[in-house]
Amino acid sequence: MKPLAALTRDEANQLRGLLFDLDDTVLDGGRLGEEAYSALFRLREAGLLLIAVTGRPASWAELIARQWPVDAAIAENGPIGWFDDGERLTRFDSVDVDERNRRAALLAELIGDLRRTLPALVPADDVNGRVTDFAFDINEHHRASEELVAAAVARGRAAGAATFRSSVHLHFTFDRLDKATGALRYLRLRHHVDPTAARRLFAFIGDSENDAPCFAAFRTTIAVANLRGRPPIGPRFITEAPQGRGFAEAARALVALRG
Ligand SMILES: [Mg+2]
């Protein structure tokens, strides 16, 4: 990984947008700070489309797309989100209503099984806003042991579910998109950018294991200094500051290079 100073003017000027993670990238321990929030306005003024790509619930994405200076928010690690076309807010789901209901029933059955067999698992406090997945709190308000996480992951995978791990949550889902495929799908549908071009035209900034698909998929990839886990393909650049201050640092670099 290189310092952000190694990012060239050419590369920054080719960008059409920035995809960004929320927890521990823009948010500091779940809080939105002044510096990170201001950075979004500066990035937008620099002509970049801004798209949040988070493991947080669809209900959060609706609020973020409605209130923040962003183009869209993709939630639950890829399959669902909201965008604002300037007039109204639109929800997009990667499957139709019947298939969504079928997957919801499978998920309810799996979560029932996990809670019976591994009673130490604690649901995340944002599960009510979720549509495509269910999350357990492993490092937000409760600390889950690695053994407990491993047992839950094994049981979920045996039932045919996919699992994702962020800095705070362990997710189970019957959807097969991840942050990268979900973002590429959105960029094709809404902005008519084909996936090959999108990988060059959109940068990504994140901090953890559930960001690995985006670190692998996009060309301009940045980690904030608190990067955790070992993504198989790591980000190319890293900030000096952690979390929201790291995000603001990356924003300043992008804005300066495009200025
Ligand atoms: Mg994160």
Residues whose N, C-alpha, C, O or C-beta is under 5 A from the ligand:
A	BS01	MG	D21 L22 D23 D24 T25 D207 S208
